[in-house]
Amino acid sequence: MTSFSPGTLLALLSLVPLAASGADEPQPPRRTVVDKGIRVTFDAARVAAPDARGESFQEGDAVRFRFTITDPAGKVPIRGATARAWLSLRREGEIPAANAPNVKAARFITGGIFGQADLDLNSFYVLALNSDATISVVDPLFGFGNTKLLALIPLPANGYDWAMTEDQSKLFVSIPEKKQIAVIDTSRWEVSHFIDAGLRPARLALQPDGQYLWAAGEGESGTSVAAFRADTFALVATLPIGRGDHAIAVTRNSAFVFITNGEDDSISIIDTRALAKTKEIKIGRGPVAAAYSELADALYVCASEAGEIAVLDAKTLALTKTIRTKPGLADIAAAPGGRHLLAVNRKTDTVEVIDASSAEIIQTGTVGKAPFQISFSRELAYINHLDSSEIFMLPLSQFGRRGQPLSVVTFPAGQRPLGEMWQRSPAARIVPVPGEGAVLVADTRDRAIYFYKEGMAAPMGTFNNYKREPMAVQVVDRSLRERGTPGVYETVAKLGKPGVYDVIFFLDSPKIVDGFELAVAPNTQLEAERNAPKVVIAPLPPTMPAKGSAATFKFRVTDKKTSEPVTGLRDLLIVIMAPGNWHERQVAKEEGDGVYSVTVSPPKAGVYYAHAQCLSLNVQFGSPHYPVLRITPASSVSARANKKE
């Protein structure tokens, strides 16, 4: 969802009459424009083939769109600009003036049902880690209060934790049951690799410099932490650590990794340059959470049973202080900037504010029942609870007022408390929405994701998660922004249907609106997939009473994308046939939960086959999946669902 200041919007809309009067006619294709002392160069490249350009683009390609903004000579980069871009497909019969870049940009900014771009390069996507071994990827359609399911990524077993690279091109998901880490390519929304972890990976952490991915879990020789190269996924080290549940924190300079060991009451410290464990430090009983403050260059560890917060200097790797509080600590997190940290206590239902400069508790407040997880936006701290469906919010501006009470605001997120379902994943259930002053809340009980806009009394909307239980939520930001190189603004998106597109570019200050051209060719493979069946029709073993003559053939119909049962079909045709000339056609009767059946009376002993057809869903006869019924002369019955006879 893109937001602009009223002044920006009015300035852009004021350009529309010029275009409508014919003063702005579509321009020939260009790659560079110079306007108001600014040079903008447009470039695009397929992610899979960086050297590919222009007409080689095909429908479905993942493409990196890049705008380089400099001075007219192309030497001085323009940093910190607010740039936006959209793709608009040219259609037959359009009025030329309506294709002018400023007209299209004004329409896309104002939005509404007639103001949707064919491809928005300023959006974000929502990922849910589900309890059924899937990850759903949805496009939030704010203007329509709904979502569009972009992909459903299957995993070989339930994911537990995840970590995303800084450029958001790769998402790592731990799968303890399979001793694997799935690598998801976010440009294509698919698993590109499975890393053989050599242990049961639970918690994951990426170094800020992006060099190594760390995974802690149980291995064949005990509890270990493994390091993998984040680019090649190669295993570079496996190191022993303490027993129990773990939390992982990494210093900002990526020099050290700290891992808590819940059963051994200790912290393992890993030197990332030497890829070796430097020491293991004993702390209070039951370490459950850790947070690193960049400002203090220190690690803060909650010891739940001891009711203590240990403070460790990240330079000397020595304990410098123990902050006394009460047993029941559940989570600790550093607020943006690292000046203050928040710790929540599940037994006392409180939150404590720690000043990182003095390592002291300076404020305490009461929150909901059994707080267990802390998240931050730019303005607020959000606290989730196990025994309450309410989310508590604390303004960051009130932190630091020693001895002053903490004021909290709440909003409801769901109908039922989370309870013990939190144990399925430690990953965040509340995440900020980029540039929105809003957060997403994953509600496992309600199988939904709530969108909450700061300042509102209740969530503004609910994102459909297609009847799946979201254990955690993640955001992939696809907005156009600087991603490393000064003055270079880029993002990655998947191309839509073939044709010629106008790439509409908008710069906020100075205000520049212009357009470029991008041609997209047809993709025969995608065309074939579109014509492929949209459902899976799975045969169930046929049944036949021992003394009767009627046989029932059943099929379960599920959506190929969501795996949900398909109901309400009126043209599911089942043909029962036997070698020779006998066959019978019937429209299947719906039994519920996606199951359809037909009942026939086979005329004699023999082998009978059932085939399904549903033209409304592109399902034709000839599938290799069909049930087979064998009737012997002695009237005994053998029935099964075959894949191939």
Beta strands, then each sheet from edge to edge (+ up, - down):
strand 1: 32-35
strand 2: 38-46
strand 3: 62-70
strand 4: 83-89
strand 5: 119-120
strand 6: 124-130
strand 7: 134-141
strand 8: 146-154
strand 9: 162-164
strand 10: 170-175
strand 11: 180-185
strand 12: 190-196
strand 13: 199-206
strand 14: 212-219
strand 15: 222-229
strand 16: 235-240
strand 17: 248-250
strand 18: 256-261
strand 19: 266-271
strand 20: 276-282
strand 21: 287-293
strand 22: 298-303
strand 23: 308-313
strand 24: 318-324
strand 25: 329-334
strand 26: 340-345
strand 27: 350-355
strand 28: 360-366
strand 29: 371-376
strand 30: 380-385
strand 31: 390-395
strand 32: 409-412
strand 33: 430-433
strand 34: 438-443
strand 35: 448-453
strand 36: 461-464
strand 37: 470-477
strand 38: 481-482
strand 39: 488-494
strand 40: 499-507
strand 41: 512-520
strand 42: 535-543
strand 43: 551-559
strand 44: 573-577
strand 45: 583-587
strand 46: 589-592
strand 47: 595-600
strand 48: 606-613
strand 49: 626-631
strand 50: 637-642
sheet 1: 1+ 2- 3+ 39- 38+
sheet 2: 5+ 4- 40+ 41-
sheet 3: 8+ 7- 6+ 37-
sheet 4: 9+ 10- 11+ 12-
sheet 5: 13+ 14- 15+ 16-
sheet 6: 17+ 18- 19+ 20-
sheet 7: 21+ 22- 23+ 24-
sheet 8: 25+ 26- 27+ 28-
sheet 9: 29+ 30- 31+ 32-
sheet 10: 33+ 34- 35+ 36-
sheet 11: 42+ 43- 47+ 46-
sheet 12: 45+ 44- 48+ 49- 50+
end
